[in-house]
Amino acid sequence: MLDCGYGTAPSWFPSEEYRGKRLECLAFMNLDEDHLDDLPHLWKSAEIGAIYSNPTVSDEALASMKRQHGMKDGVRFAHGLLSHFGSGRIGALADLGPEVRVWSYCNTYGYPFTDTNNLSLAVFVSYRGFTTLFAGDLETPGWKLLLQNPFFRRDLAKISVLMASHHG
């Protein structure tokens, strides 16, 4: 599952959809409230095998980024998870079966990025050679830096579908 925000038109909440079920993995594409607002409820209602986030964004880094506008429930809960478990991956590697492959790229917290959008995960999901890239909330500067990575460019050239961010 990528992010755990909810929708109101129409109404959709991951915590209700996955109540009593197991999610093998949950990726925090972006550490903003609209990506995390159902996290406290999802944590209580479903079993989550592993959580992935930008490994360079620690609880201290997240607190620093949210200092000006504060944290609402979803980000506060994610901050607590990062404080308790550390950043990067929480839990065992997800087993998504032999035909599914998931990997990601991200920019590093610090210079030049101290904003959540440009620190979004760019998650590739491949199934039988069909690859989708989910771009989180990457903005133009974040894209430009990722494009300097030859491995990212190689993988980008192989995608079938781009789920573009609405920021850049």
C-alpha positions as CSV (number, residue, x, y, z in Angstrom):
1,M,0.0,0.0,0.0
2,L,1.3,3.4,-0.9
3,D,0.4,6.1,1.7
4,C,-2.6,5.9,4.0
5,G,-4.5,9.1,3.5
6,Y,-8.2,9.0,3.2
7,G,-10.7,10.3,0.7
8,T,-14.0,12.1,1.4
9,A,-15.5,12.3,-2.1
10,P,-16.2,9.5,-2.3
11,S,-15.6,8.4,1.3
12,W,-12.7,5.9,1.5
13,F,-10.6,5.1,4.6
14,P,-7.7,2.5,4.5
15,S,-8.5,1.7,8.1
16,E,-12.0,0.6,7.1
17,E,-11.0,-1.1,3.9
18,Y,-8.3,-3.2,5.5
19,R,-9.9,-3.7,8.9
20,G,-8.8,-7.1,10.2
21,K,-6.5,-7.8,7.2
22,R,-2.8,-7.9,6.7
23,L,-0.9,-5.4,4.6
24,E,2.5,-6.8,3.6
25,C,4.0,-3.4,3.3
26,L,3.0,0.3,3.6
27,A,5.2,2.9,2.0
28,F,5.1,6.5,3.3
29,M,5.6,8.2,-0.1
30,N,5.6,11.6,1.6
31,L,5.6,12.6,5.3
32,D,2.7,15.1,5.0
33,E,-0.7,14.9,6.6
34,D,-2.6,14.2,3.4
35,H,-0.5,11.0,2.9
36,L,-0.7,9.9,6.5
37,D,-4.0,11.1,8.0
38,D,-5.5,7.6,8.5
39,L,-2.3,6.1,9.8
40,P,-3.3,6.1,13.6
41,H,-6.6,4.3,12.7
42,L,-5.0,1.9,10.2
43,W,-2.3,1.0,12.8
44,K,-5.1,-0.2,15.1
45,S,-7.4,-1.9,12.6
46,A,-4.9,-3.8,10.4
47,E,-1.7,-5.8,10.6
48,I,1.2,-4.1,8.9
49,G,4.1,-6.3,8.0
50,A,6.6,-3.6,7.1
51,I,6.7,0.2,6.7
52,Y,9.0,1.9,4.3
53,S,10.0,5.6,4.2
54,N,12.8,7.8,3.1
55,P,15.7,6.4,5.2
56,T,17.4,9.8,5.5
57,V,14.4,11.4,7.2
58,S,14.7,10.7,10.9
59,D,12.3,11.7,13.6
60,E,14.4,14.7,14.3
61,A,14.4,15.7,10.6
62,L,10.6,15.3,10.4
63,A,10.2,17.4,13.6
64,S,12.4,20.1,12.1
65,M,10.4,20.1,8.8
66,K,7.1,20.4,10.7
67,R,8.3,23.0,13.2
68,Q,6.6,25.9,11.4
69,H,3.2,24.4,10.8
70,G,3.1,21.7,13.4
71,M,2.0,18.1,13.2
72,K,-1.5,16.8,12.9
73,D,-2.5,13.2,14.0
74,G,-1.1,11.3,11.0
75,V,2.3,13.0,10.9
76,R,2.5,12.9,14.7
77,F,1.9,9.1,14.6
78,A,4.5,8.6,11.9
79,H,6.9,10.7,13.9
80,G,6.3,8.4,16.9
81,L,7.0,5.4,14.7
82,L,10.3,6.9,13.5
83,S,11.2,7.8,17.1
84,H,10.6,4.3,18.3
85,F,11.8,2.2,15.3
86,G,14.1,4.5,13.4
87,S,13.9,5.6,9.7
88,G,14.0,3.6,6.6
89,R,12.3,0.2,7.0
90,I,10.3,-1.0,10.0
91,G,9.6,-4.7,10.0
92,A,10.8,-7.6,7.8
93,L,11.2,-7.3,4.1
94,A,7.8,-7.8,2.5
95,D,7.2,-11.0,0.5
96,L,5.0,-9.9,-2.4
97,G,5.5,-13.1,-4.4
98,P,7.9,-14.2,-7.0
99,E,6.5,-12.0,-9.8
100,V,6.3,-8.7,-8.0
101,R,9.2,-6.4,-7.5
102,V,9.2,-3.1,-5.5
103,W,12.1,-0.7,-5.1
104,S,12.5,3.0,-4.6
105,Y,14.7,6.0,-4.9
106,C,14.7,9.2,-2.9
107,N,16.7,12.4,-2.3
108,T,18.7,12.9,0.9
109,Y,17.5,15.1,3.7
110,G,19.7,18.1,4.2
111,Y,21.2,20.3,1.5
112,P,19.5,21.0,-0.8
113,F,16.2,19.5,0.5
114,T,14.6,20.0,3.8
115,D,11.0,19.8,2.5
116,T,8.8,16.7,2.5
117,N,7.8,17.0,-1.2
118,N,11.3,16.7,-2.6
119,L,12.1,14.0,-0.1
120,S,9.2,11.8,-1.4
121,L,9.9,8.2,-2.3
122,A,9.8,7.4,-6.0
123,V,8.4,3.9,-5.9
124,F,8.7,1.4,-8.8
125,V,6.3,-1.5,-8.8
126,S,6.9,-4.2,-11.4
127,Y,4.7,-7.2,-12.2
128,R,5.6,-9.5,-15.1
129,G,7.6,-6.7,-16.8
130,F,4.9,-4.1,-16.5
131,T,6.4,-1.3,-14.3
132,T,4.6,1.6,-12.7
133,L,6.4,4.6,-11.1
134,F,4.6,6.3,-8.3
135,A,6.2,9.7,-7.8
136,G,4.9,10.8,-4.4
137,D,4.9,14.6,-4.3
138,L,8.2,15.2,-6.0
139,E,8.6,18.7,-7.3
140,T,10.8,19.8,-10.2
141,P,14.0,20.3,-8.1
142,G,13.6,16.8,-6.6
143,W,13.1,15.3,-10.1
144,K,16.2,17.1,-11.4
145,L,18.4,15.7,-8.7
146,L,17.0,12.1,-9.0
147,L,17.7,12.3,-12.8
148,Q,21.4,12.8,-12.1
149,N,21.4,9.2,-10.8
150,P,22.1,6.8,-13.7
151,F,20.3,3.9,-12.0
152,F,17.2,6.0,-11.6
153,R,17.4,7.0,-15.3
154,R,17.8,3.4,-16.4
155,D,14.8,2.3,-14.4
156,L,12.8,5.3,-15.5
157,A,13.3,4.4,-19.2
158,K,11.6,1.0,-18.5
159,I,8.3,2.2,-16.9
160,S,5.0,1.5,-18.5
161,V,3.0,3.9,-16.4
162,L,3.9,7.1,-14.5
163,M,1.6,8.1,-11.7
164,A,2.9,11.7,-11.7
165,S,2.9,13.9,-8.7
166,H,0.7,17.0,-8.8
167,H,3.6,19.2,-7.8
168,G,6.1,18.9,-10.7
